[in-house]
């Protein structure tokens, strides 16, 4: 399990080896977009592969 508040650093190797897909998606008008962007930036800085997708709209898209 990965906890955002503790940072991904200590878990980077496990994340790279064990995750099949890490998908982060957020609406471009969602109030939570700053958190999604920060998580994306942290993962990118640590070299953890993931998909970061910005969906048009708020927090109401279908998965």
Biopython code that builds the backbone (N, CA, C, O; Angstrom):
import numpy as np
from Bio.PDB.StructureBuilder import StructureBuilder

atoms = [
    (1, "UNK", "N", (0.847, -1.174, 0.000)),
    (1, "UNK", "CA", (0.000, 0.000, 0.000)),
    (1, "UNK", "C", (0.891, 1.235, 0.000)),
    (1, "UNK", "O", (1.910, 1.282, 0.689)),
    (2, "UNK", "N", (0.492, 2.231, -0.783)),
    (2, "UNK", "CA", (1.251, 3.460, -0.875)),
    (2, "UNK", "C", (0.454, 4.589, -0.243)),
    (2, "UNK", "O", (-0.721, 4.781, -0.559)),
    (3, "UNK", "N", (1.083, 5.324, 0.637)),
    (3, "UNK", "CA", (0.429, 6.448, 1.306)),
    (3, "UNK", "C", (1.023, 7.734, 0.759)),
    (3, "UNK", "O", (2.233, 7.942, 0.842)),
    (4, "UNK", "N", (0.182, 8.602, 0.198)),
    (4, "UNK", "CA", (0.661, 9.850, -0.393)),
    (4, "UNK", "C", (1.404, 10.728, 0.602)),
    (4, "UNK", "O", (2.385, 11.380, 0.245)),
    (5, "UNK", "N", (0.938, 10.748, 1.861)),
    (5, "UNK", "CA", (1.551, 11.647, 2.830)),
    (5, "UNK", "C", (2.963, 11.229, 3.216)),
    (5, "UNK", "O", (3.734, 12.053, 3.708)),
    (6, "UNK", "N", (3.320, 9.956, 2.999)),
    (6, "UNK", "CA", (4.664, 9.505, 3.361)),
    (6, "UNK", "C", (5.629, 9.604, 2.186)),
    (6, "UNK", "O", (6.829, 9.386, 2.353)),
    (7, "UNK", "N", (5.122, 9.928, 1.006)),
    (7, "UNK", "CA", (5.974, 10.023, -0.174)),
    (7, "UNK", "C", (6.208, 8.655, -0.783)),
    (7, "UNK", "O", (6.067, 7.635, -0.108)),
    (8, "UNK", "N", (6.556, 8.632, -2.031)),
    (8, "UNK", "CA", (6.743, 7.375, -2.750)),
    (8, "UNK", "C", (8.183, 6.883, -2.655)),
    (8, "UNK", "O", (8.459, 5.719, -2.948)),
    (9, "UNK", "N", (9.101, 7.757, -2.249)),
    (9, "UNK", "CA", (10.524, 7.416, -2.214)),
    (9, "UNK", "C", (10.860, 6.043, -1.667)),
    (9, "UNK", "O", (11.518, 5.263, -2.355)),
    (10, "UNK", "N", (10.433, 5.715, -0.452)),
    (10, "UNK", "CA", (10.795, 4.416, 0.120)),
    (10, "UNK", "C", (10.173, 3.230, -0.614)),
    (10, "UNK", "O", (10.621, 2.095, -0.449)),
    (11, "UNK", "N", (9.156, 3.482, -1.415)),
    (11, "UNK", "CA", (8.428, 2.401, -2.090)),
    (11, "UNK", "C", (8.689, 2.343, -3.588)),
    (11, "UNK", "O", (8.058, 1.556, -4.293)),
    (12, "UNK", "N", (9.604, 3.158, -4.082)),
    (12, "UNK", "CA", (9.825, 3.273, -5.517)),
    (12, "UNK", "C", (10.146, 1.932, -6.173)),
    (12, "UNK", "O", (9.549, 1.595, -7.195)),
    (13, "UNK", "N", (11.050, 1.181, -5.623)),
    (13, "UNK", "CA", (11.446, -0.094, -6.214)),
    (13, "UNK", "C", (10.263, -1.069, -6.245)),
    (13, "UNK", "O", (10.010, -1.715, -7.263)),
    (14, "UNK", "N", (9.549, -1.170, -5.133)),
    (14, "UNK", "CA", (8.384, -2.062, -5.083)),
    (14, "UNK", "C", (7.323, -1.616, -6.079)),
    (14, "UNK", "O", (6.698, -2.451, -6.733)),
    (15, "UNK", "N", (7.116, -0.317, -6.198)),
    (15, "UNK", "CA", (6.112, 0.192, -7.138)),
    (15, "UNK", "C", (6.472, -0.192, -8.560)),
    (15, "UNK", "O", (5.615, -0.652, -9.314)),
    (16, "UNK", "N", (7.721, -0.008, -8.933)),
    (16, "UNK", "CA", (8.158, -0.344, -10.288)),
    (16, "UNK", "C", (8.013, -1.837, -10.576)),
    (16, "UNK", "O", (7.671, -2.221, -11.694)),
    (17, "UNK", "N", (8.269, -2.673, -9.583)),
    (17, "UNK", "CA", (8.228, -4.118, -9.778)),
    (17, "UNK", "C", (6.821, -4.693, -9.706)),
    (17, "UNK", "O", (6.520, -5.649, -10.420)),
    (18, "UNK", "N", (5.960, -4.146, -8.875)),
    (18, "UNK", "CA", (4.692, -4.785, -8.580)),
    (18, "UNK", "C", (3.479, -4.168, -9.275)),
    (18, "UNK", "O", (2.490, -4.863, -9.509)),
    (19, "UNK", "N", (3.535, -2.902, -9.603)),
    (19, "UNK", "CA", (2.371, -2.269, -10.219)),
    (19, "UNK", "C", (2.262, -2.654, -11.688)),
    (19, "UNK", "O", (3.235, -2.565, -12.437)),
    (20, "UNK", "N", (1.086, -3.077, -12.087)),
    (20, "UNK", "CA", (0.837, -3.350, -13.499)),
    (20, "UNK", "C", (0.388, -2.068, -14.192)),
    (20, "UNK", "O", (0.752, -1.813, -15.340)),
    (21, "UNK", "N", (-0.400, -1.270, -13.491)),
    (21, "UNK", "CA", (-0.870, -0.003, -14.025)),
    (21, "UNK", "C", (-1.214, 0.919, -12.860)),
    (21, "UNK", "O", (-1.942, 0.541, -11.942)),
    (22, "UNK", "N", (-0.687, 2.108, -12.914)),
    (22, "UNK", "CA", (-1.071, 3.145, -11.959)),
    (22, "UNK", "C", (-1.668, 4.280, -12.787)),
    (22, "UNK", "O", (-0.961, 4.981, -13.510)),
    (23, "UNK", "N", (-2.971, 4.442, -12.666)),
    (23, "UNK", "CA", (-3.718, 5.420, -13.450)),
    (23, "UNK", "C", (-4.188, 6.535, -12.527)),
    (23, "UNK", "O", (-4.854, 6.280, -11.523)),
    (24, "UNK", "N", (-3.843, 7.757, -12.864)),
    (24, "UNK", "CA", (-4.299, 8.915, -12.109)),
    (24, "UNK", "C", (-5.072, 9.789, -13.084)),
    (24, "UNK", "O", (-4.530, 10.229, -14.098)),
    (25, "UNK", "N", (-6.326, 10.037, -12.777)),
    (25, "UNK", "CA", (-7.165, 10.833, -13.645)),
    (25, "UNK", "C", (-7.926, 11.842, -12.798)),
    (25, "UNK", "O", (-8.304, 11.566, -11.660)),
    (26, "UNK", "N", (-8.141, 13.017, -13.380)),
    (26, "UNK", "CA", (-8.835, 14.066, -12.660)),
    (26, "UNK", "C", (-9.486, 14.993, -13.677)),
    (26, "UNK", "O", (-8.960, 15.195, -14.771)),
    (27, "UNK", "N", (-10.624, 15.551, -13.313)),
    (27, "UNK", "CA", (-11.275, 16.525, -14.174)),
    (27, "UNK", "C", (-10.537, 17.851, -14.161)),
    (27, "UNK", "O", (-9.997, 18.263, -13.134)),
    (28, "UNK", "N", (-10.517, 18.514, -15.304)),
    (28, "UNK", "CA", (-9.779, 19.781, -15.384)),
    (28, "UNK", "C", (-10.431, 20.907, -14.572)),
    (28, "UNK", "O", (-9.811, 21.945, -14.340)),
    (29, "UNK", "N", (-11.665, 20.702, -14.147)),
    (29, "UNK", "CA", (-12.339, 21.677, -13.290)),
    (29, "UNK", "C", (-12.608, 21.114, -11.887)),
    (29, "UNK", "O", (-13.371, 21.692, -11.113)),
    (30, "UNK", "N", (-11.978, 19.993, -11.576)),
    (30, "UNK", "CA", (-12.130, 19.332, -10.284)),
    (30, "UNK", "C", (-11.321, 20.084, -9.230)),
    (30, "UNK", "O", (-10.181, 20.471, -9.483)),
    (31, "UNK", "N", (-11.898, 20.288, -8.066)),
    (31, "UNK", "CA", (-11.179, 20.968, -6.983)),
    (31, "UNK", "C", (-9.996, 20.161, -6.463)),
    (31, "UNK", "O", (-9.148, 20.701, -5.753)),
    (32, "UNK", "N", (-9.926, 18.879, -6.806)),
    (32, "UNK", "CA", (-8.831, 18.026, -6.340)),
    (32, "UNK", "C", (-7.662, 17.960, -7.327)),
    (32, "UNK", "O", (-6.716, 17.206, -7.103)),
    (33, "UNK", "N", (-7.711, 18.727, -8.399)),
    (33, "UNK", "CA", (-6.686, 18.610, -9.436)),
    (33, "UNK", "C", (-5.282, 18.928, -8.908)),
    (33, "UNK", "O", (-4.305, 18.349, -9.384)),
    (34, "UNK", "N", (-5.168, 19.822, -7.949)),
    (34, "UNK", "CA", (-3.827, 20.142, -7.426)),
    (34, "UNK", "C", (-3.211, 18.932, -6.720)),
    (34, "UNK", "O", (-1.994, 18.747, -6.760)),
    (35, "UNK", "N", (-4.033, 18.116, -6.081)),
    (35, "UNK", "CA", (-3.525, 16.911, -5.419)),
    (35, "UNK", "C", (-3.092, 15.873, -6.453)),
    (35, "UNK", "O", (-2.055, 15.226, -6.300)),
    (36, "UNK", "N", (-3.890, 15.723, -7.496)),
    (36, "UNK", "CA", (-3.546, 14.777, -8.560)),
    (36, "UNK", "C", (-2.241, 15.195, -9.244)),
    (36, "UNK", "O", (-1.377, 14.361, -9.517)),
    (37, "UNK", "N", (-2.111, 16.490, -9.514)),
    (37, "UNK", "CA", (-0.898, 17.006, -10.163)),
    (37, "UNK", "C", (0.314, 16.806, -9.272)),
    (37, "UNK", "O", (1.381, 16.427, -9.756)),
    (38, "UNK", "N", (0.170, 17.052, -7.993)),
    (38, "UNK", "CA", (1.288, 16.869, -7.063)),
    (38, "UNK", "C", (1.708, 15.401, -7.005)),
    (38, "UNK", "O", (2.900, 15.094, -6.973)),
    (39, "UNK", "N", (0.732, 14.499, -6.993)),
    (39, "UNK", "CA", (1.039, 13.067, -6.987)),
    (39, "UNK", "C", (1.754, 12.679, -8.277)),
    (39, "UNK", "O", (2.748, 11.953, -8.248)),
    (40, "UNK", "N", (1.249, 13.161, -9.402)),
    (40, "UNK", "CA", (1.891, 12.901, -10.699)),
    (40, "UNK", "C", (3.338, 13.407, -10.710)),
    (40, "UNK", "O", (4.246, 12.689, -11.129)),
    (41, "UNK", "N", (3.547, 14.632, -10.253)),
    (41, "UNK", "CA", (4.893, 15.204, -10.222)),
    (41, "UNK", "C", (5.829, 14.379, -9.339)),
    (41, "UNK", "O", (6.978, 14.134, -9.708)),
    (42, "UNK", "N", (5.343, 13.954, -8.181)),
    (42, "UNK", "CA", (6.152, 13.148, -7.261)),
    (42, "UNK", "C", (6.518, 11.813, -7.903)),
    (42, "UNK", "O", (7.671, 11.386, -7.835)),
    (43, "UNK", "N", (5.550, 11.158, -8.521)),
    (43, "UNK", "CA", (5.817, 9.879, -9.182)),
    (43, "UNK", "C", (6.812, 10.059, -10.330)),
    (43, "UNK", "O", (7.720, 9.246, -10.501)),
    (44, "UNK", "N", (6.639, 11.119, -11.108)),
    (44, "UNK", "CA", (7.555, 11.380, -12.219)),
    (44, "UNK", "C", (8.970, 11.639, -11.717)),
    (44, "UNK", "O", (9.937, 11.109, -12.265)),
    (45, "UNK", "N", (9.087, 12.451, -10.678)),
    (45, "UNK", "CA", (10.407, 12.752, -10.105)),
    (45, "UNK", "C", (11.115, 11.497, -9.617)),
    (45, "UNK", "O", (12.340, 11.399, -9.686)),
    (46, "UNK", "N", (10.334, 10.532, -9.119)),
    (46, "UNK", "CA", (10.901, 9.295, -8.581)),
    (46, "UNK", "C", (11.029, 8.196, -9.636)),
    (46, "UNK", "O", (11.524, 7.109, -9.338)),
    (47, "UNK", "N", (10.590, 8.468, -10.857)),
    (47, "UNK", "CA", (10.720, 7.491, -11.933)),
    (47, "UNK", "C", (9.728, 6.338, -11.854)),
    (47, "UNK", "O", (9.990, 5.261, -12.390)),
    (48, "UNK", "N", (8.598, 6.548, -11.197)),
    (48, "UNK", "CA", (7.586, 5.502, -11.087)),
    (48, "UNK", "C", (6.649, 5.612, -12.294)),
    (48, "UNK", "O", (6.011, 6.647, -12.486)),
    (49, "UNK", "N", (6.561, 4.557, -13.106)),
    (49, "UNK", "CA", (5.705, 4.618, -14.287)),
    (49, "UNK", "C", (4.230, 4.727, -13.915)),
    (49, "UNK", "O", (3.751, 4.046, -13.008)),
    (50, "UNK", "N", (3.529, 5.583, -14.620)),
    (50, "UNK", "CA", (2.110, 5.795, -14.366)),
    (50, "UNK", "C", (1.489, 6.538, -15.541)),
    (50, "UNK", "O", (2.196, 7.071, -16.396)),
    (51, "UNK", "N", (0.188, 6.565, -15.573)),
    (51, "UNK", "CA", (-0.558, 7.330, -16.565)),
    (51, "UNK", "C", (-1.257, 8.467, -15.821)),
    (51, "UNK", "O", (-1.931, 8.240, -14.816)),
    (52, "UNK", "N", (-1.092, 9.671, -16.317)),
    (52, "UNK", "CA", (-1.743, 10.839, -15.736)),
    (52, "UNK", "C", (-2.642, 11.427, -16.809)),
    (52, "UNK", "O", (-2.160, 11.902, -17.837)),
    (53, "UNK", "N", (-3.936, 11.396, -16.576)),
    (53, "UNK", "CA", (-4.907, 11.820, -17.580)),
    (53, "UNK", "C", (-5.825, 12.885, -17.000)),
    (53, "UNK", "O", (-6.413, 12.707, -15.933)),
    (54, "UNK", "N", (-5.935, 13.994, -17.721)),
    (54, "UNK", "CA", (-6.844, 15.061, -17.328)),
    (54, "UNK", "C", (-8.089, 14.947, -18.205)),
    (54, "UNK", "O", (-8.023, 15.054, -19.429)),
    (55, "UNK", "N", (-9.207, 14.728, -17.552)),
    (55, "UNK", "CA", (-10.505, 14.569, -18.208)),
    (55, "UNK", "C", (-11.236, 15.911, -18.184)),
    (55, "UNK", "O", (-11.176, 16.612, -17.174)),
    (56, "UNK", "N", (-11.921, 16.289, -19.259)),
    (56, "UNK", "CA", (-12.715, 17.516, -19.208)),
    (56, "UNK", "C", (-13.829, 17.395, -18.164)),
    (56, "UNK", "O", (-14.476, 16.353, -18.054)),
    (57, "UNK", "N", (-14.042, 18.456, -17.409)),
    (57, "UNK", "CA", (-15.144, 18.474, -16.463)),
    (57, "UNK", "C", (-14.709, 18.457, -15.017)),
    (57, "UNK", "O", (-13.560, 18.744, -14.681)),
    (58, "UNK", "N", (-15.665, 18.109, -14.167)),
    (58, "UNK", "CA", (-15.428, 18.076, -12.729)),
    (58, "UNK", "C", (-15.261, 16.631, -12.277)),
    (58, "UNK", "O", (-14.774, 15.797, -13.041)),
    (59, "UNK", "N", (-15.649, 16.334, -11.072)),
    (59, "UNK", "CA", (-15.465, 15.002, -10.491)),
    (59, "UNK", "C", (-16.696, 14.133, -10.763)),
    (59, "UNK", "O", (-17.298, 13.585, -9.839)),
    (60, "UNK", "N", (-17.062, 14.014, -12.057)),
    (60, "UNK", "CA", (-18.267, 13.285, -12.392)),
    (60, "UNK", "C", (-18.130, 12.347, -13.601)),
    (60, "UNK", "O", (-19.133, 11.895, -14.152)),
    (61, "UNK", "N", (-16.902, 12.060, -14.005)),
    (61, "UNK", "CA", (-16.690, 11.210, -15.168)),
    (61, "UNK", "C", (-16.865, 9.732, -14.823)),
    (61, "UNK", "O", (-16.700, 9.327, -13.672)),
    (62, "UNK", "N", (-17.195, 8.946, -15.823)),
    (62, "UNK", "CA", (-17.412, 7.504, -15.656)),
    (62, "UNK", "C", (-16.111, 6.760, -15.932)),
    (62, "UNK", "O", (-15.355, 7.116, -16.836)),
    (63, "UNK", "N", (-15.866, 5.733, -15.146)),
    (63, "UNK", "CA", (-14.664, 4.902, -15.344)),
    (63, "UNK", "C", (-15.073, 3.635, -16.041)),
    (63, "UNK", "O", (-14.230, 2.781, -16.314)),
]
sb = StructureBuilder()
sb.init_structure("model")
sb.init_model(0)
sb.init_chain("A")
sb.init_seg("    ")
for serial, (resi, resn, name, xyz) in enumerate(atoms, 1):
    if name == "N":
        sb.init_residue(resn, " ", resi, " ")
    sb.init_atom(name, np.array(xyz, "f"), 0.0, 1.0, " ", f" {name:<3s}", serial, name[0])
structure = sb.get_structure()
